[in-house]
């Protein structure tokens, strides 16, 4: 297949997985891009549902409705209208067909970019977007067009599968990167790619900690030989990010940005951790500073989360809702929307959204933990226990699902064991760990009937940057602790910190840049 195609006024760059109109990138990635790519390969042949399911979705098991929904999303991304199609038409009872024949383009036939865009392409090169894990962000790979053409076939296919953003395709990428390293053990691109895919396995797809340890080793091996390799520092940061080692992750991302200031997705990854550290204005500024938003996965969710914590609830809601509607295969969109509704006390809506999210097949421990909270809110402890058990099964190495399971157990572990686990989490926080571990430690201490330690753990989380007061106000898991003297003061300290960040947003002109329509 040729490297570049024209489809009416679109240009599809296959090696870069990029779709452009008039030189501007369109938001076509993941399964939408894979679907378009397969249709391009078929010319104007009518392609049936069964064939699309087999060639685009397999080995996942889906039905015709899934295909129809994805076609709808692809049309939205292309600006196409199913009633008056320009690029893709449906053929009744048969399938789908391109409206015009795709035309192969040579390099000389590609639309001539402006001088400014041409310079950017020389600097940025080909972009391959790969999902990162729990940090709702992605890291950017850069290659010049000349380098892409020379890459070994195994690397090209590995990058293609990694860029789709699905569990099975990530495993295919891992297999291909391993094969490449058997051929060329010192191939740095393969080592970095395998590092990122291992981290994605743990972060996105409920993998174990052994994967992120391998990811760290691979990134460090590249850095030892090439200390100025920006992608390797980003991959190293990602491996720490997946384990909640926030300070080390930020150092990796920020070093990567020092070496490559144009890397949008590394900037978005750092922005996510700024939020986790309570630097909400810095997080919003970094997310809004992304040059090509369509190429950064999860950016809309990150900005929605920034606005949510800052108190711009109406604008956050619009972004969460849109993401949930447009990206049914995105695990973070599926968790973010019902989670937002729960934090706003809209429990019936949250349950309906969660039910829809679960039906989409993007299983993740976070969805089941949300199910625990909603079950507790309606007084169904049996359902809560079942959901907790499923979360533990998906993430057996994670502390928080296990803590929730202990809280709900008929017979709790000994108080000494609960206190020891809480202290272990607090020790990790003191050495640069995840502020959310303070909530985990608070629940453990409360279960051990040590209210003072529970409040101290919460206060430590807030001191390190935790800013979600809305969650603490409504979560059934914290119902008991909310009655403790001192809990209200912790909420007040969050409100004060958020007010400072909101003032910084205003003073830096970020309200206008974010298109905020309603005041808190």
C-alpha positions as CSV (number, residue, x, y, z in Angstrom):
1,X,0.0,0.0,0.0
2,X,1.2,3.5,-0.8
3,X,2.4,5.8,2.0
4,X,0.0,8.7,1.3
5,X,-3.5,8.9,-0.2
6,X,-5.9,11.6,-1.3
7,X,-9.6,11.0,-0.5
8,X,-11.5,13.9,-2.0
9,X,-10.0,16.9,0.0
10,X,-8.4,14.7,2.7
11,X,-4.8,13.5,2.7
12,X,-4.1,10.3,4.7
13,X,-0.5,9.7,5.7
14,X,-0.3,6.0,6.5
15,X,3.1,5.7,8.1
16,X,2.3,8.7,10.4
17,X,-1.3,7.6,11.0
18,X,-2.4,11.1,10.2
19,X,-5.4,12.5,8.4
20,X,-5.3,16.1,7.2
21,X,-7.6,18.6,5.5
22,X,-5.9,21.8,4.1
23,X,-2.8,20.9,6.1
24,X,-4.7,20.7,9.4
25,X,-4.7,17.4,11.3
26,X,-8.1,15.9,12.1
27,X,-8.9,14.0,15.2
28,X,-8.8,10.5,13.7
29,X,-7.0,8.0,15.7
30,X,-7.3,4.6,17.4
31,X,-10.0,2.4,16.1
32,X,-11.4,5.2,13.9
33,X,-8.1,5.5,12.1
34,X,-7.8,1.7,11.8
35,X,-11.2,1.5,10.3
36,X,-10.5,4.2,7.7
37,X,-7.1,2.6,6.9
38,X,-8.8,-0.7,6.1
39,X,-11.4,0.9,3.9
40,X,-8.7,2.7,2.0
41,X,-7.1,-0.6,1.3
42,X,-10.3,-1.8,-0.3
43,X,-10.7,1.1,-2.8
44,X,-14.3,1.5,-3.5
45,X,-15.3,-2.1,-2.8
46,X,-18.4,-2.5,-0.6
47,X,-17.1,-3.9,2.7
48,X,-19.6,-5.9,4.8
49,X,-20.1,-5.9,8.6
50,X,-18.6,-9.4,9.1
51,X,-15.4,-8.5,7.2
52,X,-15.0,-5.3,9.2
53,X,-15.5,-7.1,12.5
54,X,-12.9,-9.7,11.5
55,X,-10.3,-7.4,10.0
56,X,-10.6,-4.3,12.3
57,X,-11.9,-5.5,15.6
58,X,-10.7,-9.2,15.9
59,X,-10.0,-10.8,18.3
60,X,-12.5,-8.6,20.2
61,X,-16.1,-9.8,20.0
62,X,-18.4,-7.1,18.8
63,X,-21.6,-6.8,16.9
64,X,-23.0,-4.7,14.0
65,X,-24.1,-1.9,16.4
66,X,-20.5,-1.5,17.5
67,X,-19.4,-1.1,13.8
68,X,-22.3,1.4,13.2
69,X,-21.3,3.4,16.2
70,X,-17.7,3.6,15.1
71,X,-18.6,4.6,11.6
72,X,-20.7,7.4,13.1
73,X,-17.6,8.6,15.2
74,X,-15.4,8.4,12.1
75,X,-17.8,10.5,10.2
76,X,-18.0,13.1,13.0
77,X,-14.2,13.3,13.0
78,X,-14.1,13.8,9.2
79,X,-17.0,16.3,9.2
80,X,-19.0,13.9,7.1
81,X,-22.8,13.7,7.0
82,X,-24.4,10.2,6.7
83,X,-27.5,11.7,5.0
84,X,-25.3,13.5,2.3
85,X,-22.0,11.6,2.5
86,X,-18.8,12.9,1.0
87,X,-16.3,10.3,2.1
88,X,-18.1,7.2,3.3
89,X,-21.6,5.9,2.4
90,X,-23.6,3.1,3.7
91,X,-24.9,0.4,1.3
92,X,-28.2,-0.9,2.6
93,X,-28.0,-4.5,3.9
94,X,-24.4,-4.8,2.6
95,X,-22.0,-2.6,4.5
96,X,-19.9,0.5,3.7
97,X,-18.1,2.0,0.8
98,X,-15.8,5.0,0.1
99,X,-17.6,7.6,-1.9
100,X,-14.6,8.3,-4.2
101,X,-11.6,6.1,-5.1
102,X,-8.6,6.9,-3.0
103,X,-5.7,8.3,-5.1
104,X,-2.1,7.3,-4.2
105,X,0.2,10.3,-3.7
106,X,3.9,10.5,-4.2
107,X,5.8,12.8,-1.9
108,X,5.9,15.4,-4.7
109,X,2.1,15.3,-5.1
110,X,1.4,16.1,-1.5
111,X,-0.1,19.5,-0.8
112,X,2.6,22.1,-0.3
113,X,2.6,23.3,3.4
114,X,3.2,26.8,4.4
115,X,6.8,27.7,5.3
116,X,5.8,27.8,9.0
117,X,4.2,24.4,8.8
118,X,7.1,23.0,6.8
119,X,9.5,24.0,9.5
120,X,7.3,22.5,12.1
121,X,7.2,19.2,10.2
122,X,11.0,19.2,10.0
123,X,11.3,19.7,13.7
124,X,8.4,17.5,14.9
125,X,8.5,14.7,12.3
126,X,6.0,11.9,12.3
127,X,3.8,11.6,15.3
128,X,2.9,8.3,16.8
129,X,0.5,8.6,19.7
130,X,0.7,5.8,22.3
131,X,-1.7,5.7,25.3
132,X,-0.2,6.0,28.8
133,X,-1.8,4.5,31.9
134,X,-3.6,5.7,34.9
135,X,-2.2,9.2,34.2
136,X,-4.8,9.9,31.6
137,X,-2.2,11.2,29.2
138,X,0.0,10.1,26.3
139,X,3.6,10.4,25.3
140,X,4.6,11.6,21.8
141,X,7.1,9.8,19.6
142,X,8.9,11.8,17.0
143,X,10.4,10.7,13.7
144,X,11.3,12.6,10.6
145,X,9.4,11.4,7.4
146,X,12.7,10.1,6.0
147,X,13.4,8.0,9.1
148,X,9.9,6.5,9.1
149,X,10.5,5.2,5.6
150,X,13.7,3.5,6.6
151,X,12.4,1.9,9.8
152,X,12.3,-1.9,10.0
153,X,9.0,-3.5,9.3
154,X,8.7,-4.9,12.8
155,X,9.1,-1.4,14.3
156,X,6.5,0.0,12.0
157,X,3.9,-2.6,12.8
158,X,4.7,-2.4,16.5
159,X,4.2,1.3,16.6
160,X,1.0,0.9,14.5
161,X,-0.5,-1.5,17.0
162,X,0.7,0.4,20.1
163,X,-1.0,3.6,18.6
164,X,-4.4,2.0,18.4
165,X,-4.9,2.1,22.2
166,X,-6.6,-1.3,22.8
167,X,-5.5,-4.1,25.1
168,X,-5.0,-6.8,22.5
169,X,-3.2,-4.5,20.1
170,X,-0.9,-3.4,22.9
171,X,0.0,-7.0,23.5
172,X,0.7,-7.4,19.7
173,X,3.0,-4.4,19.9
174,X,4.9,-6.0,22.8
175,X,5.4,-9.2,20.8
176,X,6.7,-7.3,17.8
177,X,9.0,-5.1,19.9
178,X,10.4,-8.3,21.5
179,X,11.0,-9.8,18.0
180,X,12.9,-6.7,16.9
181,X,15.1,-6.8,20.0
182,X,15.9,-10.4,19.2
183,X,17.2,-9.2,15.9
184,X,18.9,-6.1,17.2
185,X,19.3,-6.1,21.0
186,X,20.5,-2.5,21.1
187,X,17.8,-0.9,19.0
188,X,16.9,2.1,21.1
189,X,13.6,2.8,19.4
190,X,12.5,-0.8,20.1
191,X,13.6,-0.6,23.7
192,X,11.7,2.7,24.3
193,X,8.6,1.3,22.5
194,X,8.7,-1.8,24.6
195,X,9.1,0.2,27.7
196,X,6.1,2.3,26.9
197,X,4.0,-0.7,25.9
198,X,4.9,-2.5,29.2
199,X,3.8,0.6,31.2
200,X,0.6,0.8,29.2
201,X,-0.1,-2.8,30.0
202,X,0.0,-2.0,33.7
203,X,-1.7,1.4,33.6
204,X,-4.4,0.9,31.0
205,X,-5.0,-2.8,31.0
206,X,-4.8,-4.0,34.6
207,X,-1.3,-5.5,34.2
208,X,1.1,-6.3,37.1
209,X,4.0,-4.3,38.6
210,X,6.5,-6.6,37.0
211,X,5.7,-4.9,33.6
212,X,6.5,-1.4,34.8
213,X,9.7,-2.6,36.4
214,X,10.7,-4.0,33.0
215,X,9.6,-0.7,31.5
216,X,11.9,1.2,33.9
217,X,14.9,-1.1,33.1
218,X,14.5,-0.6,29.4
219,X,14.3,3.2,29.6
220,X,17.3,3.4,31.9
221,X,19.3,1.2,29.6
222,X,18.7,3.7,26.7
223,X,19.5,6.7,29.0
224,X,22.8,5.1,30.1
225,X,23.9,5.0,26.5
226,X,22.2,8.2,25.3
227,X,21.6,10.6,28.2
228,X,20.0,13.2,25.9
229,X,17.3,10.9,24.5
230,X,14.1,12.8,25.3
231,X,11.8,9.8,24.5
232,X,13.7,7.6,26.9
233,X,13.3,10.1,29.8
234,X,9.6,10.3,29.0
235,X,9.3,6.5,29.0
236,X,11.2,6.4,32.3
237,X,8.8,9.0,33.8
238,X,5.9,7.0,32.5
239,X,7.1,3.9,34.3
240,X,7.3,5.8,37.6
241,X,3.9,7.4,36.9
242,X,2.2,4.0,36.6
243,X,3.4,3.2,40.2
244,X,2.3,6.5,41.7
245,X,5.9,7.7,42.2
246,X,4.9,11.2,41.3
247,X,8.1,13.1,42.0
248,X,10.2,10.7,40.0
249,X,7.7,10.7,37.2
250,X,7.7,14.5,37.0
251,X,11.5,14.6,36.9
252,X,11.4,12.2,33.9
253,X,8.8,14.2,32.1
254,X,10.4,17.6,32.8
255,X,13.8,16.4,31.7
256,X,12.2,15.1,28.5
257,X,10.7,18.5,27.9
258,X,14.0,20.2,28.5
259,X,15.5,18.1,25.7
260,X,12.4,18.4,23.4
261,X,10.2,21.4,24.3
262,X,7.9,20.7,21.4
263,X,6.7,17.4,22.7
264,X,2.9,17.9,23.2
265,X,2.1,14.6,24.8
266,X,4.9,14.7,27.3
267,X,3.7,18.2,28.3
268,X,0.2,16.7,28.8
269,X,1.7,14.0,30.9
270,X,3.5,16.5,33.1
271,X,0.3,18.6,33.3
272,X,-1.6,15.6,34.7
273,X,0.9,15.3,37.6
274,X,0.8,19.1,38.2
275,X,-2.8,18.5,38.9
276,X,-2.1,15.7,41.3
277,X,0.3,18.0,43.1
278,X,-2.4,20.6,43.4
279,X,-0.8,23.0,40.9
280,X,-4.1,23.4,39.1
281,X,-3.2,26.7,37.3
282,X,0.1,25.2,36.0
283,X,-1.8,22.0,34.9
284,X,-4.4,24.0,33.0
285,X,-1.7,26.3,31.4
286,X,0.3,23.2,30.3
287,X,-2.8,21.5,28.8
288,X,-3.9,24.6,27.0
289,X,-0.3,25.1,25.7
290,X,-0.5,21.9,23.6
291,X,0.1,22.8,20.0
292,X,-1.8,20.0,18.3
293,X,-4.7,19.0,20.6
294,X,-6.1,16.5,18.2
295,X,-2.9,14.4,18.5
296,X,-3.0,14.2,22.3
297,X,-5.2,11.4,23.7
298,X,-7.2,12.2,26.7
299,X,-6.5,16.0,26.6
300,X,-10.2,16.9,26.8
301,X,-10.6,14.8,29.9
302,X,-7.5,16.4,31.5
303,X,-8.8,19.9,30.8
304,X,-12.2,18.9,32.1
305,X,-10.6,17.6,35.3
306,X,-8.7,20.8,35.7
307,X,-11.9,22.9,35.4
308,X,-13.8,20.5,37.6
309,X,-11.3,20.9,40.5
310,X,-11.1,24.6,40.0
311,X,-14.8,24.9,40.4
312,X,-15.9,25.5,36.8
313,X,-18.4,22.7,37.0
314,X,-20.6,23.7,34.0
315,X,-17.7,23.8,31.6
316,X,-16.2,20.6,33.0
317,X,-19.5,18.8,32.6
318,X,-19.8,19.8,29.0
319,X,-16.3,18.4,28.3
320,X,-16.9,15.2,30.2
321,X,-20.2,14.6,28.5
322,X,-18.8,15.2,25.1
323,X,-15.9,12.8,25.7
324,X,-18.2,10.1,27.0
325,X,-20.3,10.4,23.9
326,X,-17.5,10.5,21.3
327,X,-15.1,8.0,22.7
328,X,-17.0,4.9,23.8
329,X,-13.8,2.8,23.7
330,X,-11.8,5.1,26.0
331,X,-11.6,3.7,29.5
332,X,-10.9,7.1,31.1
333,X,-13.9,8.8,29.4
334,X,-16.0,5.9,30.6
335,X,-14.9,6.4,34.2
336,X,-14.7,10.2,34.2
337,X,-18.3,11.0,33.3
338,X,-20.1,8.8,35.9
339,X,-17.5,9.8,38.4
340,X,-18.2,13.5,37.9
341,X,-22.0,12.8,38.3
342,X,-21.4,11.0,41.5
343,X,-19.3,13.8,43.0
344,X,-22.1,16.2,42.2
345,X,-24.6,14.0,44.1
346,X,-26.4,13.0,40.9
347,X,-26.4,9.3,41.9
348,X,-29.1,8.0,39.6
349,X,-27.5,9.6,36.6
350,X,-24.1,8.3,37.7
351,X,-25.5,4.8,37.9
352,X,-27.0,5.0,34.5
353,X,-23.8,6.3,33.0
354,X,-21.8,3.6,34.8
355,X,-24.1,0.9,33.4
356,X,-23.5,2.2,29.9
357,X,-19.8,2.4,30.5
358,X,-19.6,-1.2,31.7
359,X,-21.5,-2.4,28.7
360,X,-18.9,-0.9,26.4
361,X,-16.3,-3.5,27.4
362,X,-13.6,-1.2,28.6
363,X,-13.2,-3.0,31.9
364,X,-11.0,-1.3,34.5
365,X,-10.7,-1.5,38.3
366,X,-11.8,2.1,38.6
367,X,-15.2,1.4,37.1
368,X,-15.8,-1.3,39.7
369,X,-14.6,0.9,42.5
370,X,-17.2,3.5,41.4
371,X,-19.8,0.7,41.4
372,X,-18.8,0.1,45.1
373,X,-19.5,3.7,46.0
374,X,-22.9,3.8,44.2
375,X,-23.9,0.5,45.7
376,X,-23.1,1.7,49.2
377,X,-25.0,5.0,48.5
378,X,-28.1,3.0,47.9
379,X,-27.5,0.6,50.8
380,X,-26.6,-2.5,48.8
381,X,-23.5,-3.9,50.6
382,X,-23.7,-7.2,48.9
383,X,-23.4,-5.5,45.5
384,X,-20.6,-3.4,46.9
385,X,-18.6,-6.4,48.0
386,X,-19.0,-8.1,44.6
387,X,-17.8,-4.9,42.8
388,X,-14.8,-4.7,45.3
389,X,-13.9,-8.3,44.6
390,X,-13.9,-7.6,40.9
391,X,-11.6,-4.5,41.3
392,X,-9.2,-6.6,43.5
393,X,-9.1,-9.3,40.8
394,X,-8.3,-6.8,38.1
395,X,-5.6,-5.0,40.2
396,X,-4.4,-7.4,42.8
397,X,-1.2,-5.5,43.3
398,X,-3.0,-2.2,44.1
399,X,-3.6,-1.1,47.7
400,X,-6.8,0.9,47.3
401,X,-9.1,-1.9,46.0
402,X,-7.8,-4.2,48.7
403,X,-8.5,-1.5,51.4
404,X,-12.1,-1.1,50.1
405,X,-12.5,-4.9,50.3
406,X,-11.2,-4.9,53.9
407,X,-13.6,-2.2,54.9
408,X,-16.6,-4.1,53.5
409,X,-15.5,-7.5,54.8
410,X,-17.6,-9.3,57.4
411,X,-14.5,-9.8,59.4
412,X,-11.8,-7.1,59.1
413,X,-8.1,-7.8,59.4
414,X,-6.5,-7.0,62.8
415,X,-6.2,-3.4,63.7
416,X,-2.4,-3.7,63.8
417,X,-2.3,-4.9,60.2
418,X,-4.5,-2.0,59.1
419,X,-2.3,0.5,60.9
420,X,0.9,-1.1,59.4
421,X,-0.5,-0.8,55.9
422,X,-1.5,2.8,56.5
423,X,1.9,3.7,57.8
424,X,3.5,2.0,54.8
425,X,1.4,4.3,52.5
426,X,2.3,7.4,54.6
427,X,6.0,6.5,54.3
428,X,5.7,6.3,50.5
429,X,4.1,9.7,50.5
430,X,6.9,11.2,52.4
431,X,9.4,9.9,49.8
432,X,7.5,11.5,46.9
433,X,4.6,9.1,46.3
434,X,1.0,9.7,45.3
435,X,-1.2,12.1,47.3
436,X,-4.1,9.7,46.8
437,X,-2.3,7.3,49.1
438,X,-3.3,9.6,51.9
439,X,-7.0,8.8,51.3
440,X,-6.1,5.1,51.3
441,X,-4.2,5.5,54.6
442,X,-7.1,7.5,56.1
443,X,-9.6,4.7,55.4
444,X,-7.3,2.1,56.8
445,X,-6.7,4.1,60.0
446,X,-10.5,4.8,60.3
447,X,-11.2,1.1,60.0
448,X,-8.6,0.5,62.8
449,X,-10.6,3.1,64.9
450,X,-7.7,5.5,64.9
451,X,-9.5,8.8,64.0
452,X,-6.5,11.0,64.7
453,X,-4.3,9.0,62.4
454,X,-7.0,9.0,59.7
455,X,-7.4,12.8,59.8
456,X,-3.6,13.2,59.8
457,X,-3.4,11.1,56.7
458,X,-6.0,13.2,55.0
459,X,-4.3,16.4,56.0
460,X,-1.0,15.0,54.5
461,X,-2.8,14.2,51.2
462,X,-4.1,17.8,51.1
463,X,-0.6,19.2,51.9
464,X,0.9,17.2,49.0
465,X,-1.8,18.5,46.5
466,X,-5.0,16.5,46.9
467,X,-7.8,18.9,45.8
468,X,-11.0,17.0,45.3
469,X,-13.2,18.2,48.2
470,X,-16.4,17.3,46.3
471,X,-15.4,13.6,46.4
472,X,-14.7,13.8,50.2
473,X,-18.1,15.4,50.8
474,X,-20.2,12.7,49.0
475,X,-18.2,9.5,49.1
476,X,-19.9,6.8,51.2
477,X,-16.5,5.4,52.0
478,X,-15.8,8.6,54.1
479,X,-19.3,8.8,55.7
480,X,-18.0,7.8,59.1
481,X,-14.9,10.0,59.0
482,X,-17.0,13.0,58.0
483,X,-18.5,13.1,61.5
484,X,-15.0,13.5,63.1
485,X,-14.0,16.8,64.5
486,X,-11.3,18.2,62.2
487,X,-12.8,16.8,58.9
488,X,-14.5,20.2,58.1
489,X,-11.2,22.0,58.6
490,X,-9.6,19.7,56.0
491,X,-12.3,20.5,53.5
492,X,-11.8,24.2,54.3
493,X,-8.1,23.9,53.6
494,X,-8.8,22.4,50.2
495,X,-11.3,25.2,49.4
496,X,-8.7,27.8,50.3
497,X,-6.0,26.2,48.2
498,X,-8.4,26.0,45.2
499,X,-9.4,29.6,45.6
500,X,-5.7,30.6,45.3
501,X,-5.3,28.5,42.1
502,X,-8.5,30.0,40.6
503,X,-7.1,33.5,41.2
504,X,-3.9,32.4,39.4
505,X,-6.0,31.1,36.5
506,X,-7.7,34.5,36.2
507,X,-4.5,36.6,36.6
508,X,-2.8,34.5,33.8
509,X,-5.7,34.9,31.4
510,X,-6.5,31.2,31.3
511,X,-10.3,31.6,31.7
512,X,-10.5,33.2,28.3
513,X,-8.0,30.8,26.7
514,X,-10.0,27.8,28.0
515,X,-13.3,29.3,26.7
516,X,-14.9,29.2,30.2
517,X,-18.5,30.2,29.9
518,X,-19.7,30.2,33.5
519,X,-18.1,31.4,36.8
520,X,-17.8,29.0,39.7
